[in-house]
Amino acid sequence: MRKTMFLLVLMYWIPDGTVGQGPQNAGIPRYELGMQFDLGYWNSVDPGLAAGVRFHYNFNGHVALDSELTSRRQDLQVNGLLGLRAGQRVGNSGLFVLGRAGFLHYGGANGFSYLSRNTVPAFDVGLTMEHYSNPMVLRFELGELIVPYGNAIVLPPPPPAVVFPPGPPTRLGTRVTTKVGLGVAFRF
């Protein structure tokens, strides 16, 4: 509740020139909604493809609220991120830096997870390159996903899958994963 109130107060105090639909924003649609595909060497454990949705709210031509919700089917991993994207548009292209915070949730079959904790915080930083063909946006993203697992450990698989005796559990700590994303969005 506190975070929601803080966000509402913060948005109220953003200067009118930043949010208003003045002449400087005449050609930039406010909303973007699309599909996102991310490929990464997730958590330095295994590679995987994630698919999901992305929503942007453009404050002006340079700053946008950027949100993404993706999922991996292999281990029912859900990744939710929300943050800011800032940069420059030139003609039909744009280059942006982004910083987002969120969560990673693991919930395998029957609620079993290979981690001792099912939900951990996640942070994402990177670059986004866009090409505009109204009303469509093609997006390429290159970034780093930072996940502080803390004291979480990797658990052995369920009994039928154990072939070798598992090694001793070790603390995961913080993992940094390179992430490549491709997306298609529509602006309105």
C-alpha positions in Angstrom: 0.0 0.0 0.0 2.8 2.4 0.8 4.5 1.8 -2.5 1.2 2.5 -4.4 0.7 5.7 -2.5 4.3 6.7 -3.1 3.9 6.1 -6.9 0.7 8.1 -7.0 2.3 11.0 -5.1 5.4 10.9 -7.3 3.3 10.9 -10.5 1.3 13.8 -9.2 4.4 15.9 -8.7 6.0 15.2 -12.1 6.1 18.6 -13.9 3.5 19.2 -16.5 6.1 19.6 -19.3 7.1 16.0 -18.7 3.7 14.5 -18.8 1.5 16.9 -20.8 0.4 16.2 -24.3 2.0 19.4 -25.5 3.2 20.1 -29.0 6.6 18.4 -28.3 4.7 15.0 -27.9 2.4 15.5 -30.9 3.8 12.5 -33.0 4.4 10.0 -30.2 1.6 7.7 -29.1 1.2 7.3 -25.3 0.8 3.5 -25.1 2.6 0.5 -26.5 1.4 -3.1 -26.0 3.2 -6.1 -27.5 4.8 -9.5 -27.3 8.3 -10.1 -26.0 10.7 -13.1 -26.4 13.8 -13.3 -24.2 16.7 -15.7 -24.7 19.2 -15.9 -21.8 21.5 -18.2 -20.0 19.1 -18.0 -17.0 20.8 -17.7 -13.7 24.0 -19.3 -15.0 22.2 -22.6 -14.7 20.5 -23.4 -18.0 19.6 -21.7 -21.3 16.0 -21.0 -22.1 13.4 -19.0 -24.1 10.9 -16.9 -22.3 7.8 -15.4 -23.9 5.4 -12.8 -22.6 3.8 -9.4 -22.8 5.2 -5.9 -22.6 3.5 -2.6 -21.8 4.9 0.9 -22.1 3.5 4.3 -21.1 5.4 7.1 -22.9 5.6 10.2 -20.7 7.3 12.1 -23.6 9.6 11.4 -26.5 12.5 10.5 -24.2 11.1 8.8 -21.0 8.7 5.9 -20.7 7.4 3.5 -18.0 8.5 0.1 -19.1 7.0 -3.2 -17.9 7.4 -6.8 -18.9 5.9 -10.1 -17.8 7.4 -13.3 -19.2 7.3 -17.0 -18.5 9.3 -20.1 -19.3 7.5 -23.3 -19.7 10.4 -25.6 -18.8 10.3 -24.8 -15.1 7.2 -22.5 -14.9 9.4 -19.6 -14.2 7.6 -16.2 -14.2 9.6 -12.9 -14.5 7.9 -9.5 -13.8 9.8 -6.3 -14.3 8.8 -2.6 -14.0 11.0 0.5 -14.5 12.0 3.4 -16.6 13.4 3.6 -20.1 15.1 6.8 -21.3 16.7 7.7 -24.6 16.5 9.4 -28.0 14.3 8.9 -31.1 15.6 9.9 -34.5 13.4 9.5 -37.5 12.1 5.9 -37.5 14.5 4.6 -34.9 15.2 4.9 -31.2 18.0 4.0 -28.7 17.2 3.7 -25.0 18.8 2.7 -21.7 16.5 1.0 -19.2 16.5 0.1 -15.6 13.8 -2.1 -14.1 13.2 -4.0 -10.8 10.9 -6.9 -10.2 10.8 -10.6 -9.3 11.5 -14.1 -10.5 9.2 -16.8 -9.4 9.8 -20.6 -9.8 6.9 -22.9 -9.5 7.5 -26.2 -11.3 5.1 -29.1 -11.6 3.0 -29.8 -8.5 4.5 -26.7 -6.9 8.0 -28.3 -6.8 10.9 -25.9 -7.4 14.6 -26.6 -7.7 15.3 -23.7 -5.4 14.8 -23.5 -1.7 12.9 -20.2 -2.2 10.2 -19.8 -4.9 10.3 -16.0 -5.4 13.4 -13.8 -5.5 14.0 -10.2 -6.4 15.4 -9.3 -9.9 16.9 -6.3 -11.5 17.4 -5.6 -15.2 19.6 -3.0 -16.9 20.4 -2.7 -20.6 19.9 -1.1 -24.0 16.9 -1.2 -26.3 16.9 -0.4 -30.0 13.6 0.2 -31.7 12.4 0.7 -35.3 9.0 2.3 -35.9 6.6 1.5 -38.7 3.4 3.1 -37.4 1.6 1.7 -35.6 4.1 -1.2 -35.1 7.3 -1.2 -33.2 10.1 -3.8 -33.7 12.4 -4.0 -30.6 15.8 -5.5 -29.9 17.0 -5.6 -26.3 20.4 -6.5 -24.8 20.8 -6.4 -21.1 21.8 -8.0 -17.8 19.4 -9.7 -15.4 20.8 -9.4 -11.8 19.2 -11.8 -9.3 20.3 -11.7 -5.7 19.4 -15.2 -4.5 20.9 -14.7 -1.1 21.0 -17.9 0.9 18.8 -19.9 -1.6 20.2 -23.2 -2.6 19.5 -25.6 -5.6 17.6 -28.6 -4.4 18.0 -32.1 -5.9 15.3 -33.3 -8.4 12.5 -35.5 -7.1 13.3 -39.2 -6.4 12.6 -40.9 -9.7 15.0 -38.5 -11.5 18.0 -39.0 -9.2 20.6 -41.1 -10.9 23.7 -39.9 -9.2 24.0 -38.9 -5.6 23.6 -35.1 -5.7 26.5 -32.9 -4.6 26.4 -30.9 -1.5 24.0 -27.9 -1.6 25.7 -24.6 -2.0 24.5 -21.0 -1.6 23.7 -19.3 -4.9 24.5 -15.7 -4.0 24.0 -13.1 -6.7 23.8 -14.2 -10.3 24.2 -12.0 -13.4 22.7 -13.3 -16.7 23.0 -11.8 -20.2 19.6 -11.5 -21.8 18.7 -10.9 -25.4 15.2 -9.9 -26.2 13.1 -9.5 -29.4 9.7 -7.9 -29.4 6.8 -6.6 -31.5 4.5 -3.9 -30.2 1.6 -1.8 -31.3 1.4 1.9 -30.4 -1.9 3.6 -29.7 
